[in-house]
Amino acid sequence: MAEAMFQTFDEKANPAQGAPHVKALRAELKARGLDGFVIPRTDEHQNEYVPASSERLAWLTGFLGSWGTAIVLADQAAIFVDGRYTVQVREQVDINAFTPEHLIDSPPEAWLEKHLKPGQKLGFDPWLHTADGTKRLEKACAAAKATLVAVESNPVDTVWADRPAPPLAQVMLHKPAYAGEDAHDKLKRIQAKLTAQGSDALVITDAHAVAWAFNIRGGDVGHTPLPLGFAIVPREGKAELFMDGRKFSNTVRSAVSDLAEIADPVALDKALSRLGQSGAKVKFDASSASSRLVSLLENAGGQADVGVDMIALMKAVKNQAEIAGSRAAHARDGAAMTRFLAWFDREAISEKLTEIDATIALEGFRRDTGVLKDVSFPSIAGAGPNAAIPHYKVSTASNRRIEKGIFLIDSGAQYEDGTTDITRTMVVGPATAEMKDRFTRVLKGHIAIDTVVFPKGVSGAQIDAFARSPLWEAGLDFDHGTGHGIGSYLSVHEGPQRIAKTGVTPLEAGMMLSNEPGFYKAGHWGIRIENLILVEKREIEGAEREMLGFETLSFAPIDLNLVEPKLLTADERAWLNAYHAKTRAIVGPHLDAETMKWLETATREI
């Protein structure tokens, strides 16, 4: 029997479920004496990917996007999404049951101020909102002369009759050869930071940070190897790990018990109460700590220090073992990608392939490595106008045939030694002059990021414009960031570093990011070229400051049929030729003779 794919294409929700589900929720709210409820698309850790048991927004509304919030009042309801999902929300949600609202134009708090009535009670699940998010809701309720009420149990869970059970995937040890640092040493580093900052303990609420600190991985959510749980690291003494004991084999339990006392998640309340009663100063991550945990500590008498996650920066700077693992993973993945591109070049011209066919084929080439653990996110495989949707997700309903023109595929893989993410844009048949112009401008921006040299202390926001300048010269731009951080066999989207207007964290040697400028002609086609890059030190003779630059990690052919050489400078042509030569050298040893022959043609000098 063939293995099940990591990516699926059937939409599990539909607009028709909205009306009966919201009716059931309203009945439950009325029974509880509540006039409304807020339903965010998140879990207790503010994860990007959440377990099926936390997909409350999808169950209630039918909306399947990765971010959104719904508010249900007795007489009306709204769903809030950002610009990525303005089309999708109207396709997946019954707009007679939920009015679609734009996150920026009509944020939830402003909507509440307008629609709540004096004296009403708005419920919220404090497990699913951060302290800052809760304060915004409180302010909105106060402005409307209403009251915000924290619920003990989520009313959606009460009326969700067939709600899946919480996940119980087995916890796995992340091998020392891949982690590159013993978990004991990581915990000592955390404790040293706590001492330096005058804090008594750190509550780890980000599941990625828990996985990193204890060198463990899991399978509680899709596409990211997370074991869901919490931890407390005291300034002195042994850590505590709050995770369902059924997730541990005897071997793993023995190894983890050497690092921390393992307790059931329900014991977290008592642990925080003890800290509070002792008057402890406890650090929380502002982006992932629920308001429930912060309030629990404060109500017990403790001092909550809610701010920047101290582990995020430690995790972002990769050690030599993680860097070596990433290089190995990218060589393997680049070969799989090259095999896919050769296959696509042969098959697509028939115009019989579909977006799903291409997605299945690429996952198959990755499976052929024998070490694929998962895809790092659902592949974005867009033909024609679907390529113009930056976060498009192919489904059986949206699946298009790949005809002459542009095809874009953004995909990645999870291997134990590294996480990958790469985008290639190809043309089937001849490219138009406009396609070549736009593609080459995107390529020029990509090269500009790859080759930039900058002083230590510079942030991603300061170099973001390098990627956009060739497009700006033609009056063009793209509406997403140029690059996001990458985890090491963890999340494909990892902070705090990013190359974007909002990327304020200084870049440091050892950080990994994506380099993915694009251009999108709405309703027609889209272009994106993405490689992963590593921040590294650069030695410059006579330099008065410590300088940094990037090493390219991803290697696969860039479609020369879309390149307009006249738009490239001599240095840019040299970069492209050198990149393709290195692609042959790095992925070539992993290829069969036929694919290698194709690669030599695909990466010919220009």
C-alpha positions in Angstrom: 0.0 0.0 0.0 1.3 3.4 -0.9 2.3 5.8 1.9 -0.2 8.6 2.6 1.0 12.0 1.5 2.0 14.6 3.9 0.0 17.2 1.9 -3.7 16.7 1.3 -5.9 18.5 -1.2 -9.5 17.9 0.1 -11.1 20.9 1.9 -12.6 19.5 5.1 -14.9 22.5 5.8 -17.7 24.1 3.9 -19.7 27.3 4.1 -22.9 25.4 5.0 -21.6 24.5 8.4 -21.5 28.2 9.6 -25.2 28.8 10.3 -25.9 25.6 12.4 -22.6 25.9 14.2 -23.1 29.5 15.2 -26.7 28.8 16.2 -25.4 26.1 18.6 -22.7 28.4 20.0 -25.2 31.2 20.6 -27.4 28.8 22.6 -24.4 27.8 24.7 -23.4 31.4 25.3 -27.0 32.3 26.3 -26.9 29.4 28.8 -23.7 30.8 30.3 -25.0 34.3 30.5 -22.7 35.6 27.8 -23.7 38.0 25.0 -20.7 37.2 22.7 -17.5 35.3 22.3 -14.2 35.7 20.5 -12.8 32.8 18.5 -9.1 33.2 17.3 -7.4 30.7 15.0 -4.7 29.6 17.4 -3.9 27.2 20.3 -2.5 27.6 23.8 1.0 28.2 22.3 0.1 30.7 19.6 1.3 28.2 17.0 1.2 28.7 13.2 0.2 25.1 12.7 -2.3 23.8 15.3 -3.6 20.4 16.1 -7.0 19.3 14.8 -8.5 19.7 18.3 -7.6 23.4 18.2 -9.2 24.2 14.8 -12.1 25.9 16.4 -12.3 28.7 13.8 -12.5 26.2 11.0 -15.2 24.2 12.7 -17.3 27.2 13.4 -17.0 29.1 10.2 -15.6 26.8 7.5 -12.6 29.1 7.0 -9.3 27.2 6.5 -6.7 29.9 6.4 -3.7 30.0 8.8 -4.8 33.2 10.5 -8.1 34.7 11.4 -10.5 35.6 14.2 -14.3 35.4 14.5 -16.6 37.3 17.0 -20.1 36.0 17.6 -22.7 38.2 19.2 -26.3 37.4 19.8 -27.5 39.2 16.7 -24.5 39.3 14.4 -21.1 37.8 13.8 -17.9 38.8 11.9 -14.7 37.1 10.7 -11.5 39.1 10.5 -8.7 38.2 8.0 -5.7 39.9 6.5 -5.0 40.7 2.9 -3.9 37.1 2.1 -7.4 35.7 2.6 -9.9 38.4 1.4 -10.9 36.2 -1.5 -10.6 32.8 0.3 -12.8 33.9 3.2 -15.8 34.7 0.9 -15.4 31.3 -0.8 -15.2 29.3 2.4 -17.5 31.1 4.8 -21.3 31.7 4.7 -21.3 35.5 4.5 -25.0 35.5 5.7 -23.7 34.0 9.0 -20.4 35.9 9.2 -19.6 39.3 7.8 -16.0 39.3 6.4 -13.9 42.2 7.8 -10.4 43.3 6.9 -8.0 43.1 9.8 -6.4 46.5 9.1 -9.5 48.5 7.9 -11.8 47.1 10.6 -9.8 45.5 13.4 -11.7 43.3 15.9 -11.3 45.9 18.7 -12.8 48.7 16.6 -15.6 46.4 15.5 -16.4 45.5 19.2 -16.5 49.2 20.2 -19.1 49.8 17.5 -21.3 46.7 18.0 -21.2 45.8 21.7 -23.9 47.3 23.8 -23.6 48.8 27.3 -23.8 46.1 30.0 -23.1 43.2 27.7 -20.7 40.4 28.6 -18.1 39.3 26.0 -16.5 35.9 26.7 -13.0 34.9 25.7 -10.8 31.9 26.3 -7.7 33.3 28.2 -5.7 30.3 27.0 -5.9 31.5 23.4 -5.1 35.2 23.9 -1.8 36.8 24.9 -1.6 39.4 27.7 -1.4 42.3 25.2 -4.3 40.8 23.2 -6.4 40.6 26.3 -5.7 44.2 27.2 -6.9 45.3 23.7 -10.1 43.4 24.2 -10.6 44.9 27.7 -10.1 48.4 26.3 -12.6 47.8 23.5 -15.2 46.5 26.0 -14.6 49.4 28.4 -15.1 51.9 25.5 -18.5 50.1 24.8 -19.3 50.0 28.5 -19.3 46.2 28.3 -17.5 43.6 30.3 -14.8 41.1 29.2 -15.3 37.7 30.9 -12.7 35.0 31.0 -14.3 31.5 30.6 -13.1 28.4 32.5 -13.9 26.2 29.5 -14.3 27.1 25.9 -17.9 27.1 24.8 -17.0 26.0 21.3 -15.6 22.8 22.7 -18.9 22.2 24.5 -20.9 22.3 21.3 -18.3 20.7 19.0 -19.7 17.2 19.2 -17.1 15.4 17.2 -14.1 17.4 18.3 -10.9 15.4 17.8 -8.9 14.4 20.9 -5.8 16.4 21.7 -2.7 14.9 20.0 -0.5 12.3 21.7 2.4 11.9 19.3 5.5 10.3 20.8 8.3 12.6 22.0 11.6 11.9 20.2 15.1 12.9 21.2 16.8 15.2 18.8 20.2 13.6 18.1 23.3 15.4 19.5 24.9 15.3 16.0 22.0 17.4 14.7 21.4 19.6 17.8 25.1 20.5 18.3 24.7 21.4 21.9 23.8 19.4 24.9 20.4 20.3 26.5 22.1 20.6 29.9 24.3 23.4 28.4 21.3 25.1 26.9 19.5 25.2 30.2 22.6 26.5 31.9 22.7 29.3 29.3 19.1 30.1 30.0 19.7 30.2 33.8 22.7 32.5 33.3 20.5 34.9 31.4 17.9 34.8 34.2 20.6 35.6 36.8 21.9 38.4 34.7 18.4 39.9 34.3 17.5 39.4 38.0 14.7 37.0 37.3 13.7 34.0 39.3 12.3 31.8 36.5 11.3 31.5 32.9 8.0 30.0 31.8 8.5 28.6 28.3 5.2 28.8 26.4 6.4 28.6 22.8 6.4 24.9 21.9 9.4 25.5 19.5 11.4 26.9 22.4 10.5 23.9 24.5 11.7 21.6 21.7 14.9 23.5 21.3 15.8 23.8 25.0 15.3 20.1 25.8 16.5 18.8 22.4 13.3 17.0 21.8 10.9 16.8 18.8 7.4 15.4 18.3 4.5 15.1 16.0 1.6 17.0 17.6 1.0 19.4 14.7 1.4 19.1 11.0 4.6 20.0 9.1 6.6 21.1 12.2 8.0 18.4 14.5 6.6 19.8 17.8 5.8 18.2 21.1 3.2 20.4 22.7 3.9 21.3 26.3 5.2 23.9 28.7 8.3 24.3 30.8 9.5 26.3 33.8 13.3 26.9 34.1 14.2 28.3 37.5 17.2 30.5 38.0 18.7 27.6 40.1 17.8 24.0 40.3 16.0 21.6 38.0 13.6 22.5 35.3 10.0 21.3 35.1 8.5 20.0 31.8 4.7 19.9 31.6 3.7 17.4 29.0 1.3 14.4 28.8 3.2 11.4 30.1 1.7 9.1 27.5 4.0 10.8 24.9 7.1 9.3 26.5 8.6 5.9 25.9 10.7 4.6 28.8 13.9 5.5 27.0 12.9 9.0 26.2 11.5 9.6 29.7 14.7 8.4 31.2 16.8 10.8 29.1 14.4 13.8 29.6 14.1 13.2 33.3 17.8 13.8 33.7 17.0 17.4 32.5 13.7 18.1 34.1 10.9 16.9 36.4 8.1 15.6 34.0 4.6 16.5 35.1 1.2 16.5 33.6 0.1 19.8 32.0 -2.6 20.3 34.7 0.2 20.6 37.3 1.3 23.9 35.6 -1.3 25.8 37.6 0.1 24.7 40.9 3.7 25.4 39.9 2.8 28.9 38.9 0.8 29.5 42.1 3.9 28.4 44.1 6.1 30.8 42.2 3.5 33.6 42.8 3.2 32.9 46.5 7.0 33.2 46.9 6.8 36.6 45.2 9.0 35.4 42.3 9.8 37.6 39.3 9.0 35.4 36.3 9.7 36.0 32.7 7.1 35.3 30.0 7.3 35.5 26.2 4.9 38.3 25.1 4.2 36.6 21.7 3.2 33.1 23.0 2.3 33.3 26.7 -1.4 33.2 27.3 -3.0 35.8 29.5 -4.3 33.0 31.7 -0.8 32.0 32.8 0.3 35.6 33.4 -2.8 36.3 35.4 -2.4 33.1 37.4 1.1 34.1 38.6 0.1 37.7 39.3 -3.0 36.8 41.2 -0.9 34.5 43.4 1.4 37.4 44.3 4.2 37.0 41.7 5.7 39.6 39.4 5.2 38.8 35.7 7.9 40.2 33.3 6.3 39.9 29.9 8.6 40.7 27.1 10.9 39.5 24.3 11.5 35.7 24.4 15.1 35.1 25.5 15.2 31.7 23.8 14.1 33.0 20.4 17.5 34.7 19.7 19.5 31.8 21.1 17.6 29.4 18.9 17.9 31.7 15.9 21.7 31.7 15.9 22.6 28.2 14.6 25.7 26.3 15.8 28.2 24.6 13.5 26.4 21.2 13.7 23.1 22.8 12.7 24.8 24.7 9.9 26.5 21.5 8.6 23.2 19.7 8.9 21.4 22.4 6.9 24.0 22.2 4.1 23.6 18.4 3.9 19.8 18.7 3.9 19.9 21.4 1.2 22.2 19.3 -1.0 19.8 16.3 -0.7 16.7 18.5 -1.2 18.3 20.4 -4.1 18.8 17.1 -5.9 15.1 16.2 -5.3 14.1 19.6 -6.6 16.3 19.2 -9.6 14.8 15.8 -10.4 11.4 17.4 -10.2 12.4 20.3 -12.5 13.7 17.9 -15.1 10.5 15.8 -14.9 8.4 19.0 -15.1 10.4 20.2 -18.2 9.6 16.9 -19.9 6.0 16.5 -18.9 4.5 20.0 -18.6 4.6 20.8 -22.3 1.8 18.2 -22.9 -0.5 20.6 -21.0 -2.0 17.5 -19.2 -0.5 18.1 -15.8 -2.3 19.7 -13.0 -1.1 21.7 -9.9 -1.9 18.6 -7.8 0.1 16.3 -10.2 3.1 18.6 -9.7 2.7 18.7 -6.0 2.5 14.9 -5.7 5.5 14.4 -8.0 7.7 16.8 -5.9 6.8 15.1 -2.7 7.6 11.8 -4.3 11.1 12.9 -5.3 11.7 14.1 -1.7 10.4 10.7 -0.4 12.9 9.0 -2.7 15.7 10.4 -0.4 14.5 7.9 2.2 14.8 10.4 5.0 11.9 12.8 4.5 10.0 13.4 7.8 7.4 15.7 6.4 6.9 18.7 4.1 7.7 21.9 6.0 4.4 23.5 4.8 1.7 22.7 2.2 3.3 23.4 -1.2 2.2 26.5 -3.0 1.8 25.2 -6.6 0.1 27.8 -8.8 -0.5 27.8 -12.5 -1.4 31.0 -14.4 -3.6 33.2 -12.2 -3.1 31.0 -9.2 0.6 31.8 -9.2 -0.4 35.5 -8.6 -1.8 34.5 -5.2 1.3 34.5 -2.9 -0.2 32.2 -0.3 -2.3 30.0 -2.6 -3.0 26.5 -1.5 -4.1 24.0 -4.1 -7.2 21.9 -3.4 -9.3 19.5 -5.4 -11.7 22.4 -5.9 -9.1 25.0 -7.1 -6.8 22.6 -9.0 -5.9 24.0 -12.4 -4.4 22.4 -15.5 -0.8 23.6 -16.2 -1.0 25.2 -19.6 1.5 27.4 -21.5 2.7 30.2 -19.3 3.9 30.6 -15.8 4.0 27.9 -13.1 5.2 28.7 -9.6 6.0 26.1 -6.9 7.0 27.1 -3.3 7.8 24.1 -1.2 10.0 22.7 1.6 10.9 19.6 3.5 11.6 18.5 7.0 14.7 16.3 7.5 16.3 15.6 10.9 19.4 17.5 9.9 17.6 20.5 8.5 14.4 22.3 7.3 14.2 23.6 3.7 12.1 26.1 1.8 12.6 26.9 -1.9 10.6 28.5 -4.7 11.1 28.2 -8.4 9.1 29.8 -11.2 9.1 28.1 -14.6 7.6 28.9 -18.0 5.8 26.3 -20.1 6.3 27.2 -23.7 7.7 30.6 -24.8 7.9 33.5 -22.3 6.5 36.9 -23.2 8.7 40.0 -23.0 6.8 41.1 -20.0 7.3 37.8 -18.1 11.0 38.0 -18.8 11.3 41.6 -17.7 9.5 41.0 -14.4 11.3 37.7 -13.7 14.7 39.3 -14.4 13.9 42.2 -12.1 13.0 39.8 -9.4 16.2 37.9 -10.0 18.2 41.1 -9.8 16.6 41.8 -6.4 17.4 38.2 -5.3 21.0 38.7 -6.3 21.2 42.0 -4.5 20.2 40.4 -1.2 22.5 37.4 -1.8 25.6 39.6 -2.4 25.0 42.5 0.0 27.7 43.2 2.7 26.6 45.1 5.8 27.9 46.1 9.2 27.1 44.1 12.3 24.0 45.6 13.9 22.1 46.1 10.7 18.6 44.7 10.7 16.5 43.0 7.9 14.5 46.2 7.5 17.6 48.1 6.5 18.4 45.8 3.6 14.8 44.9 2.5 14.9 47.7 -0.2 17.8 46.0 -2.0 15.4 43.3 -3.1 12.8 45.9 -4.3 14.9 48.4 -6.1 14.9 46.8 -9.5 11.1 46.6 -9.4 10.7 50.1 -8.0 12.6 51.4 -11.0 9.7 50.1 -13.2 7.0 51.3 -10.8 6.5 47.8 -9.3 6.7 46.1 -5.9 5.5 43.1 -4.0 3.4 43.1 -0.8 5.1 40.5 1.3 8.4 40.4 3.2 11.6 39.5 1.4 12.6 36.9 3.9 11.7 35.0 7.1 13.8 33.1 9.6 14.2 29.3 9.4 14.4 26.7 12.2 16.6 23.7 12.5 14.3 20.7 12.1 11.6 23.1 13.5 9.4 25.7 12.1 9.9 26.9 8.5 8.9 30.3 9.8 11.1 31.3 12.7 11.8 34.6 14.3 12.9 37.1 15.4 15.0 37.8 12.4 13.4 38.7 9.0 14.1 40.7 5.9 11.1 43.0 5.8 10.0 46.5 6.6 9.1 45.2 10.1 12.4 43.2 10.5 14.0 45.2 13.4 16.1 42.5 14.9 19.8 42.9 14.1 21.2 40.1 11.9 23.9 37.9 13.5 26.3 35.3 12.1 24.6 31.9 12.2 21.0 33.1 11.5 19.2 31.5 8.6 16.7 33.4 6.4 14.8 33.1 3.2 15.6 35.4 0.2 12.3 35.5 -1.8 11.4 38.7 -3.7 8.5 38.3 -6.1 6.1 40.0 -8.5 2.4 39.3 -9.0 0.3 40.3 -11.9 -3.1 39.8 -10.3 -5.4 37.5 -12.3 -2.6 36.5 -14.7 0.6 35.1 -13.2 3.1 35.5 -10.4 6.9 35.1 -10.0 9.0 34.3 -6.9 12.6 33.2 -6.6 13.5 31.8 -3.2 16.7 30.4 -1.7 17.7 30.1 1.9 20.7 32.0 3.1 23.0 31.9 6.1 24.4 35.1 7.8 28.2 34.8 8.0 31.1 37.0 8.8 32.9 38.8 6.0 36.6 39.7 6.1 37.2 43.0 4.2 40.7 44.4 4.1 40.8 47.8 5.8 37.3 47.5 7.2 36.7 49.6 10.3 33.7 47.6 11.5 32.8 43.9 11.8 31.0 43.0 8.5 28.5 40.4 7.6 27.1 38.8 4.4 25.2 35.8 3.2 26.1 32.2 2.2 23.6 30.6 -0.1 22.2 27.3 1.1 19.6 26.3 -1.5 20.7 24.9 -4.9 18.5 24.2 -7.9 18.3 25.6 -11.4 16.8 29.0 -12.0 14.8 28.9 -15.3 17.0 30.6 -17.9 14.0 30.7 -20.3 12.6 33.5 -18.2 15.9 35.5 -17.9 16.4 38.6 -20.1 20.3 38.8 -20.1 20.2 42.4 -21.4 18.8 43.5 -18.0 21.6 41.9 -16.1 24.9 43.6 -15.3 28.1 41.8 -15.9 28.4 41.1 -12.1 24.8 39.7 -12.1 25.5 37.4 -15.0 28.6 36.2 -13.3 26.6 35.6 -10.1 24.0 33.5 -12.0 26.7 31.5 -13.9 28.6 30.9 -10.7 25.4 29.9 -8.8 24.6 27.4 -11.5 28.1 26.0 -11.5 27.8 25.4 -7.8 24.4 23.8 -8.2 26.0 21.3 -10.6 28.8 20.6 -8.1 26.5 20.2 -5.0 23.5 18.4 -6.4 25.2 16.6 -9.2 26.6 13.7 -7.1 23.1 12.9 -6.0 21.7 12.6 -9.6 21.4 9.9 -12.2 23.2 10.4 -15.5 20.0 11.4 -17.4 19.0 14.1 -14.9 22.6 15.3 -14.8 22.6 15.7 -18.5 19.4 17.8 -18.2 21.0 19.9 -15.4 24.0 20.7 -17.5 21.7 22.2 -20.2 19.5 23.9 -17.7 22.4 25.6 -16.0 24.4 26.5 -19.1 26.4 29.8 -19.0 24.7 32.9 -20.3 
